[in-house]
Amino acid sequence: MTYDTIIIGKGPAGISAAVYLVRSGHTVLVLGKDAGALERAESIENYYGFPETLTGAELAARGVAQAERLGAEVRSEEVVHLGMEELWSVKTDSGNHTAKTVLIATGKARAALKVPGFEEFRGRGISFCVTCDGFFYRGKKLALLGAGEYAANEYAELAAFTSDRVVFTNGAEITGHFPDDTRFVTEKITAFSGGDSVSSITTEDGTERPVDGVFAALGTAGAASFAATLGMELNGTDIVVNDEFMTNIPGVFAAGDCTGGFLQIAKAVSDGTHAAKGINSWIKKNG
């Protein structure tokens, strides 16, 4: 089935957009493992209409139930890749889906890898996009950071450029579906070192391993990874959108924390409704 819109992220921005889109007669698929930062909120008491405090998980569950009641399809699937063929193609840990438009509502990453050298060598041998930068490392010795399904997908993508690949899990449990012959380093990373660019990774057992490049695929694919893959315009780490919440890529919209501004539920809900209006207009014009 081809959907009118696939929404990546089932937090307040994504679910609000889904509610408005299905009420406008569109077919909508919402994808995400969880509701992001909202689901981890211990208590919420500043959102309109709730006289009693509730948890973020409770509010998220109510939003999903509302969207499903109105006709949106909501699936707990991890998105690992977004690309364009004749239609937008969204690959998850469970399969592939297609749509006329895509809304990115994945929130904003709250943490980075806090290891000496990681930020220093960002863009100097440490990359976040295999599709963008893999070509420059043909035949090189590469490290992939990650342990989940997103990392497994990026590991597979790297095969087009080199066979010399090692996965560094940084102590995380391996949950992705990697090939049986994958080489893993499971110790925690203590440092990235090099000169003009990164040239080695040191782990907590004291071993220093030489590398020509590093690709980070930590956690799940987020707004930054999609932006890098598609060439979206960014303002720092925020996705730039127009008045209709469309990015510089036709048919791709963004809403919520990933676009910056005040990181609050009310703002994310507002973004989602405005994005839905923009998507509705775009589909009417373009079919």
Contacts in CASP RR format, 6 or more apart in sequence:
PFRMAT RR
TARGET T0000
AUTHOR 0000-0000-0000
METHOD contacts of the structure
MODEL  1
MTYDTIIIGKGPAGISAAVYLVRSGHTVLVLGKDAGALERAESIENYYGF
PETLTGAELAARGVAQAERLGAEVRSEEVVHLGMEELWSVKTDSGNHTAK
TVLIATGKARAALKVPGFEEFRGRGISFCVTCDGFFYRGKKLALLGAGEY
AANEYAELAAFTSDRVVFTNGAEITGHFPDDTRFVTEKITAFSGGDSVSS
ITTEDGTERPVDGVFAALGTAGAASFAATLGMELNGTDIVVNDEFMTNIP
GVFAAGDCTGGFLQIAKAVSDGTHAAKGINSWIKKNG
1 27 0 8 1.000
1 98 0 8 1.000
2 87 0 8 1.000
2 98 0 8 1.000
2 99 0 8 1.000
2 100 0 8 1.000
3 27 0 8 1.000
3 28 0 8 1.000
3 29 0 8 1.000
3 73 0 8 1.000
3 97 0 8 1.000
3 98 0 8 1.000
3 99 0 8 1.000
3 100 0 8 1.000
4 21 0 8 1.000
4 26 0 8 1.000
4 27 0 8 1.000
4 28 0 8 1.000
4 99 0 8 1.000
4 100 0 8 1.000
4 101 0 8 1.000
4 279 0 8 1.000
4 283 0 8 1.000
5 17 0 8 1.000
5 21 0 8 1.000
5 26 0 8 1.000
5 27 0 8 1.000
5 28 0 8 1.000
5 29 0 8 1.000
5 99 0 8 1.000
5 100 0 8 1.000
5 101 0 8 1.000
5 102 0 8 1.000
5 103 0 8 1.000
5 279 0 8 1.000
5 283 0 8 1.000
6 28 0 8 1.000
6 29 0 8 1.000
6 30 0 8 1.000
6 31 0 8 1.000
6 88 0 8 1.000
6 90 0 8 1.000
6 97 0 8 1.000
6 98 0 8 1.000
6 99 0 8 1.000
6 101 0 8 1.000
6 102 0 8 1.000
6 103 0 8 1.000
7 14 0 8 1.000
7 17 0 8 1.000
7 18 0 8 1.000
7 28 0 8 1.000
7 29 0 8 1.000
7 30 0 8 1.000
7 31 0 8 1.000
7 102 0 8 1.000
7 103 0 8 1.000
7 105 0 8 1.000
8 31 0 8 1.000
8 32 0 8 1.000
8 79 0 8 1.000
8 82 0 8 1.000
8 90 0 8 1.000
8 102 0 8 1.000
8 103 0 8 1.000
8 104 0 8 1.000
8 105 0 8 1.000
8 106 0 8 1.000
8 226 0 8 1.000
9 30 0 8 1.000
9 31 0 8 1.000
9 32 0 8 1.000
9 35 0 8 1.000
9 36 0 8 1.000
9 104 0 8 1.000
9 105 0 8 1.000
9 106 0 8 1.000
9 107 0 8 1.000
10 30 0 8 1.000
10 31 0 8 1.000
10 32 0 8 1.000
10 34 0 8 1.000
10 35 0 8 1.000
10 60 0 8 1.000
10 64 0 8 1.000
10 74 0 8 1.000
11 35 0 8 1.000
11 36 0 8 1.000
11 38 0 8 1.000
11 39 0 8 1.000
11 60 0 8 1.000
11 105 0 8 1.000
11 107 0 8 1.000
11 268 0 8 1.000
12 35 0 8 1.000
12 38 0 8 1.000
12 59 0 8 1.000
12 60 0 8 1.000
12 63 0 8 1.000
12 256 0 8 1.000
12 265 0 8 1.000
12 268 0 8 1.000
12 269 0 8 1.000
12 272 0 8 1.000
13 105 0 8 1.000
13 107 0 8 1.000
13 255 0 8 1.000
13 256 0 8 1.000
13 257 0 8 1.000
13 268 0 8 1.000
13 269 0 8 1.000
13 271 0 8 1.000
13 272 0 8 1.000
13 275 0 8 1.000
14 30 0 8 1.000
14 103 0 8 1.000
14 105 0 8 1.000
14 255 0 8 1.000
14 256 0 8 1.000
14 268 0 8 1.000
14 272 0 8 1.000
15 30 0 8 1.000
15 35 0 8 1.000
15 60 0 8 1.000
15 63 0 8 1.000
15 64 0 8 1.000
15 66 0 8 1.000
15 67 0 8 1.000
15 74 0 8 1.000
16 268 0 8 1.000
16 269 0 8 1.000
16 271 0 8 1.000
16 272 0 8 1.000
16 273 0 8 1.000
16 276 0 8 1.000
17 103 0 8 1.000
17 105 0 8 1.000
17 255 0 8 1.000
17 272 0 8 1.000
17 273 0 8 1.000
17 275 0 8 1.000
17 276 0 8 1.000
17 279 0 8 1.000
18 28 0 8 1.000
18 30 0 8 1.000
18 67 0 8 1.000
18 72 0 8 1.000
18 74 0 8 1.000
18 276 0 8 1.000
19 63 0 8 1.000
19 66 0 8 1.000
19 67 0 8 1.000
19 70 0 8 1.000
19 72 0 8 1.000
19 276 0 8 1.000
20 272 0 8 1.000
20 273 0 8 1.000
20 276 0 8 1.000
20 277 0 8 1.000
20 280 0 8 1.000
21 28 0 8 1.000
21 72 0 8 1.000
21 276 0 8 1.000
21 279 0 8 1.000
21 280 0 8 1.000
22 28 0 8 1.000
22 67 0 8 1.000
22 70 0 8 1.000
22 71 0 8 1.000
22 72 0 8 1.000
23 70 0 8 1.000
24 276 0 8 1.000
24 280 0 8 1.000
26 279 0 8 1.000
26 280 0 8 1.000
26 283 0 8 1.000
27 73 0 8 1.000
28 67 0 8 1.000
28 71 0 8 1.000
28 72 0 8 1.000
28 73 0 8 1.000
29 72 0 8 1.000
29 73 0 8 1.000
29 74 0 8 1.000
29 75 0 8 1.000
29 97 0 8 1.000
29 99 0 8 1.000
30 64 0 8 1.000
30 67 0 8 1.000
30 72 0 8 1.000
30 73 0 8 1.000
30 74 0 8 1.000
30 75 0 8 1.000
31 75 0 8 1.000
31 77 0 8 1.000
31 79 0 8 1.000
31 90 0 8 1.000
31 92 0 8 1.000
31 97 0 8 1.000
32 75 0 8 1.000
32 76 0 8 1.000
32 77 0 8 1.000
32 78 0 8 1.000
32 79 0 8 1.000
33 76 0 8 1.000
33 77 0 8 1.000
33 78 0 8 1.000
33 220 0 8 1.000
34 60 0 8 1.000
34 76 0 8 1.000
35 56 0 8 1.000
35 57 0 8 1.000
35 60 0 8 1.000
35 64 0 8 1.000
36 107 0 8 1.000
37 107 0 8 1.000
37 108 0 8 1.000
37 110 0 8 1.000
37 257 0 8 1.000
37 263 0 8 1.000
38 56 0 8 1.000
38 57 0 8 1.000
38 59 0 8 1.000
38 60 0 8 1.000
38 265 0 8 1.000
39 56 0 8 1.000
39 57 0 8 1.000
39 60 0 8 1.000
40 56 0 8 1.000
41 55 0 8 1.000
41 56 0 8 1.000
41 57 0 8 1.000
41 59 0 8 1.000
42 55 0 8 1.000
42 56 0 8 1.000
43 53 0 8 1.000
43 54 0 8 1.000
43 55 0 8 1.000
43 56 0 8 1.000
44 50 0 8 1.000
44 53 0 8 1.000
44 54 0 8 1.000
44 55 0 8 1.000
44 56 0 8 1.000
44 59 0 8 1.000
44 265 0 8 1.000
45 53 0 8 1.000
47 59 0 8 1.000
47 265 0 8 1.000
47 266 0 8 1.000
48 266 0 8 1.000
50 59 0 8 1.000
59 265 0 8 1.000
64 74 0 8 1.000
67 74 0 8 1.000
68 74 0 8 1.000
75 92 0 8 1.000
75 94 0 8 1.000
77 92 0 8 1.000
77 93 0 8 1.000
77 94 0 8 1.000
77 95 0 8 1.000
78 92 0 8 1.000
78 93 0 8 1.000
78 149 0 8 1.000
78 150 0 8 1.000
78 220 0 8 1.000
78 221 0 8 1.000
79 90 0 8 1.000
79 91 0 8 1.000
79 92 0 8 1.000
79 220 0 8 1.000
79 221 0 8 1.000
80 91 0 8 1.000
80 92 0 8 1.000
80 93 0 8 1.000
80 149 0 8 1.000
80 150 0 8 1.000
80 152 0 8 1.000
80 153 0 8 1.000
80 154 0 8 1.000
80 221 0 8 1.000
81 89 0 8 1.000
81 90 0 8 1.000
81 91 0 8 1.000
81 153 0 8 1.000
81 157 0 8 1.000
81 221 0 8 1.000
81 229 0 8 1.000
82 88 0 8 1.000
82 89 0 8 1.000
82 90 0 8 1.000
82 91 0 8 1.000
82 102 0 8 1.000
82 221 0 8 1.000
82 226 0 8 1.000
82 229 0 8 1.000
82 230 0 8 1.000
83 89 0 8 1.000
83 90 0 8 1.000
83 229 0 8 1.000
83 230 0 8 1.000
84 230 0 8 1.000
85 98 0 8 1.000
87 98 0 8 1.000
87 99 0 8 1.000
87 100 0 8 1.000
88 98 0 8 1.000
88 99 0 8 1.000
88 100 0 8 1.000
88 101 0 8 1.000
88 102 0 8 1.000
88 251 0 8 1.000
88 252 0 8 1.000
89 96 0 8 1.000
89 97 0 8 1.000
89 98 0 8 1.000
90 96 0 8 1.000
90 97 0 8 1.000
90 98 0 8 1.000
90 99 0 8 1.000
90 102 0 8 1.000
91 153 0 8 1.000
93 149 0 8 1.000
93 176 0 8 1.000
93 177 0 8 1.000
100 251 0 8 1.000
100 283 0 8 1.000
100 286 0 8 1.000
100 287 0 8 1.000
101 251 0 8 1.000
101 252 0 8 1.000
101 253 0 8 1.000
101 279 0 8 1.000
101 282 0 8 1.000
101 283 0 8 1.000
102 251 0 8 1.000
102 252 0 8 1.000
102 253 0 8 1.000
103 252 0 8 1.000
103 253 0 8 1.000
103 254 0 8 1.000
103 255 0 8 1.000
103 272 0 8 1.000
103 275 0 8 1.000
103 279 0 8 1.000
104 222 0 8 1.000
104 223 0 8 1.000
104 226 0 8 1.000
104 239 0 8 1.000
104 247 0 8 1.000
104 252 0 8 1.000
104 253 0 8 1.000
104 254 0 8 1.000
104 255 0 8 1.000
104 258 0 8 1.000
105 254 0 8 1.000
105 255 0 8 1.000
105 256 0 8 1.000
105 258 0 8 1.000
105 268 0 8 1.000
105 271 0 8 1.000
105 272 0 8 1.000
105 275 0 8 1.000
106 221 0 8 1.000
106 222 0 8 1.000
106 223 0 8 1.000
106 226 0 8 1.000
106 258 0 8 1.000
107 222 0 8 1.000
107 223 0 8 1.000
107 256 0 8 1.000
107 257 0 8 1.000
107 258 0 8 1.000
107 268 0 8 1.000
108 223 0 8 1.000
108 237 0 8 1.000
108 238 0 8 1.000
108 257 0 8 1.000
108 258 0 8 1.000
108 260 0 8 1.000
108 263 0 8 1.000
109 222 0 8 1.000
109 223 0 8 1.000
109 224 0 8 1.000
109 237 0 8 1.000
112 118 0 8 1.000
112 119 0 8 1.000
113 145 0 8 1.000
113 170 0 8 1.000
113 189 0 8 1.000
113 216 0 8 1.000
113 218 0 8 1.000
115 170 0 8 1.000
115 189 0 8 1.000
115 190 0 8 1.000
115 191 0 8 1.000
115 192 0 8 1.000
116 190 0 8 1.000
116 191 0 8 1.000
116 192 0 8 1.000
117 191 0 8 1.000
117 192 0 8 1.000
117 193 0 8 1.000
117 198 0 8 1.000
118 126 0 8 1.000
118 192 0 8 1.000
120 192 0 8 1.000
121 192 0 8 1.000
121 194 0 8 1.000
121 197 0 8 1.000
121 198 0 8 1.000
121 214 0 8 1.000
124 196 0 8 1.000
124 197 0 8 1.000
124 198 0 8 1.000
125 197 0 8 1.000
125 198 0 8 1.000
125 213 0 8 1.000
125 214 0 8 1.000
126 192 0 8 1.000
126 198 0 8 1.000
126 213 0 8 1.000
126 214 0 8 1.000
126 215 0 8 1.000
126 216 0 8 1.000
127 133 0 8 1.000
127 134 0 8 1.000
127 213 0 8 1.000
127 214 0 8 1.000
127 215 0 8 1.000
127 216 0 8 1.000
128 215 0 8 1.000
128 216 0 8 1.000
128 217 0 8 1.000
128 224 0 8 1.000
128 225 0 8 1.000
128 228 0 8 1.000
129 215 0 8 1.000
129 225 0 8 1.000
129 228 0 8 1.000
129 229 0 8 1.000
130 154 0 8 1.000
130 157 0 8 1.000
130 158 0 8 1.000
130 161 0 8 1.000
130 215 0 8 1.000
130 217 0 8 1.000
131 157 0 8 1.000
131 228 0 8 1.000
131 229 0 8 1.000
132 228 0 8 1.000
132 229 0 8 1.000
132 231 0 8 1.000
133 215 0 8 1.000
134 158 0 8 1.000
134 160 0 8 1.000
134 161 0 8 1.000
134 215 0 8 1.000
135 161 0 8 1.000
137 161 0 8 1.000
137 162 0 8 1.000
137 212 0 8 1.000
137 213 0 8 1.000
138 161 0 8 1.000
138 162 0 8 1.000
139 161 0 8 1.000
139 162 0 8 1.000
139 163 0 8 1.000
139 164 0 8 1.000
140 161 0 8 1.000
140 162 0 8 1.000
140 164 0 8 1.000
140 212 0 8 1.000
140 213 0 8 1.000
141 162 0 8 1.000
141 164 0 8 1.000
141 166 0 8 1.000
141 210 0 8 1.000
141 211 0 8 1.000
141 212 0 8 1.000
141 213 0 8 1.000
142 158 0 8 1.000
142 161 0 8 1.000
142 162 0 8 1.000
142 164 0 8 1.000
142 165 0 8 1.000
142 166 0 8 1.000
142 211 0 8 1.000
142 212 0 8 1.000
142 213 0 8 1.000
142 214 0 8 1.000
142 215 0 8 1.000
143 165 0 8 1.000
143 166 0 8 1.000
143 167 0 8 1.000
143 168 0 8 1.000
143 201 0 8 1.000
143 209 0 8 1.000
143 211 0 8 1.000
143 213 0 8 1.000
143 214 0 8 1.000
143 215 0 8 1.000
144 151 0 8 1.000
144 154 0 8 1.000
144 155 0 8 1.000
144 158 0 8 1.000
144 165 0 8 1.000
144 166 0 8 1.000
144 167 0 8 1.000
144 168 0 8 1.000
144 214 0 8 1.000
144 215 0 8 1.000
144 217 0 8 1.000
145 151 0 8 1.000
145 167 0 8 1.000
145 168 0 8 1.000
145 170 0 8 1.000
145 189 0 8 1.000
145 214 0 8 1.000
145 215 0 8 1.000
145 216 0 8 1.000
145 217 0 8 1.000
145 218 0 8 1.000
146 167 0 8 1.000
146 168 0 8 1.000
146 169 0 8 1.000
146 170 0 8 1.000
146 172 0 8 1.000
146 216 0 8 1.000
146 217 0 8 1.000
146 218 0 8 1.000
146 219 0 8 1.000
147 167 0 8 1.000
147 169 0 8 1.000
147 170 0 8 1.000
147 171 0 8 1.000
147 172 0 8 1.000
147 173 0 8 1.000
147 174 0 8 1.000
147 175 0 8 1.000
147 176 0 8 1.000
147 219 0 8 1.000
148 172 0 8 1.000
148 174 0 8 1.000
148 175 0 8 1.000
148 176 0 8 1.000
148 217 0 8 1.000
148 219 0 8 1.000
148 220 0 8 1.000
149 175 0 8 1.000
149 176 0 8 1.000
149 177 0 8 1.000
149 220 0 8 1.000
150 217 0 8 1.000
150 219 0 8 1.000
150 220 0 8 1.000
150 221 0 8 1.000
150 225 0 8 1.000
151 167 0 8 1.000
151 176 0 8 1.000
151 217 0 8 1.000
151 218 0 8 1.000
151 219 0 8 1.000
152 176 0 8 1.000
152 177 0 8 1.000
152 178 0 8 1.000
153 217 0 8 1.000
154 215 0 8 1.000
154 217 0 8 1.000
155 165 0 8 1.000
155 167 0 8 1.000
155 178 0 8 1.000
155 179 0 8 1.000
155 182 0 8 1.000
155 217 0 8 1.000
156 179 0 8 1.000
158 165 0 8 1.000
158 215 0 8 1.000
159 165 0 8 1.000
165 182 0 8 1.000
165 183 0 8 1.000
166 183 0 8 1.000
166 184 0 8 1.000
166 185 0 8 1.000
166 209 0 8 1.000
166 211 0 8 1.000
167 178 0 8 1.000
167 182 0 8 1.000
167 183 0 8 1.000
167 184 0 8 1.000
167 185 0 8 1.000
168 184 0 8 1.000
168 185 0 8 1.000
168 189 0 8 1.000
168 201 0 8 1.000
168 203 0 8 1.000
169 184 0 8 1.000
169 185 0 8 1.000
169 186 0 8 1.000
170 188 0 8 1.000
170 189 0 8 1.000
170 218 0 8 1.000
171 186 0 8 1.000
171 187 0 8 1.000
171 188 0 8 1.000
174 184 0 8 1.000
174 186 0 8 1.000
178 184 0 8 1.000
185 201 0 8 1.000
185 203 0 8 1.000
185 209 0 8 1.000
187 203 0 8 1.000
187 204 0 8 1.000
187 205 0 8 1.000
187 207 0 8 1.000
188 203 0 8 1.000
188 204 0 8 1.000
189 201 0 8 1.000
189 202 0 8 1.000
189 203 0 8 1.000
189 204 0 8 1.000
190 202 0 8 1.000
190 203 0 8 1.000
190 204 0 8 1.000
190 206 0 8 1.000
191 201 0 8 1.000
191 202 0 8 1.000
192 198 0 8 1.000
192 200 0 8 1.000
192 201 0 8 1.000
192 202 0 8 1.000
192 214 0 8 1.000
193 199 0 8 1.000
193 200 0 8 1.000
193 201 0 8 1.000
193 202 0 8 1.000
193 208 0 8 1.000
194 200 0 8 1.000
197 213 0 8 1.000
198 211 0 8 1.000
198 213 0 8 1.000
198 214 0 8 1.000
199 210 0 8 1.000
199 211 0 8 1.000
199 212 0 8 1.000
200 208 0 8 1.000
200 209 0 8 1.000
200 210 0 8 1.000
200 211 0 8 1.000
201 208 0 8 1.000
201 209 0 8 1.000
201 211 0 8 1.000
201 214 0 8 1.000
202 208 0 8 1.000
202 209 0 8 1.000
203 209 0 8 1.000
217 225 0 8 1.000
222 258 0 8 1.000
223 239 0 8 1.000
223 254 0 8 1.000
223 258 0 8 1.000
224 234 0 8 1.000
224 237 0 8 1.000
226 232 0 8 1.000
227 234 0 8 1.000
227 239 0 8 1.000
227 247 0 8 1.000
230 247 0 8 1.000
230 249 0 8 1.000
230 252 0 8 1.000
231 248 0 8 1.000
231 249 0 8 1.000
232 239 0 8 1.000
232 240 0 8 1.000
232 247 0 8 1.000
232 248 0 8 1.000
232 249 0 8 1.000
232 252 0 8 1.000
232 254 0 8 1.000
233 239 0 8 1.000
233 240 0 8 1.000
233 247 0 8 1.000
233 248 0 8 1.000
234 240 0 8 1.000
238 258 0 8 1.000
238 259 0 8 1.000
238 260 0 8 1.000
238 261 0 8 1.000
239 247 0 8 1.000
239 254 0 8 1.000
239 258 0 8 1.000
239 259 0 8 1.000
240 247 0 8 1.000
240 248 0 8 1.000
240 259 0 8 1.000
241 247 0 8 1.000
241 253 0 8 1.000
241 254 0 8 1.000
241 255 0 8 1.000
241 259 0 8 1.000
244 253 0 8 1.000
244 274 0 8 1.000
244 275 0 8 1.000
244 277 0 8 1.000
244 278 0 8 1.000
244 281 0 8 1.000
244 282 0 8 1.000
245 253 0 8 1.000
245 254 0 8 1.000
245 255 0 8 1.000
245 259 0 8 1.000
245 271 0 8 1.000
245 272 0 8 1.000
245 274 0 8 1.000
245 275 0 8 1.000
245 278 0 8 1.000
246 252 0 8 1.000
246 253 0 8 1.000
246 278 0 8 1.000
246 282 0 8 1.000
247 253 0 8 1.000
247 254 0 8 1.000
250 282 0 8 1.000
251 279 0 8 1.000
251 282 0 8 1.000
251 286 0 8 1.000
253 275 0 8 1.000
253 278 0 8 1.000
253 279 0 8 1.000
253 282 0 8 1.000
254 275 0 8 1.000
255 268 0 8 1.000
255 271 0 8 1.000
255 272 0 8 1.000
255 274 0 8 1.000
255 275 0 8 1.000
256 267 0 8 1.000
256 268 0 8 1.000
256 271 0 8 1.000
256 272 0 8 1.000
257 263 0 8 1.000
257 268 0 8 1.000
259 271 0 8 1.000
261 267 0 8 1.000
END
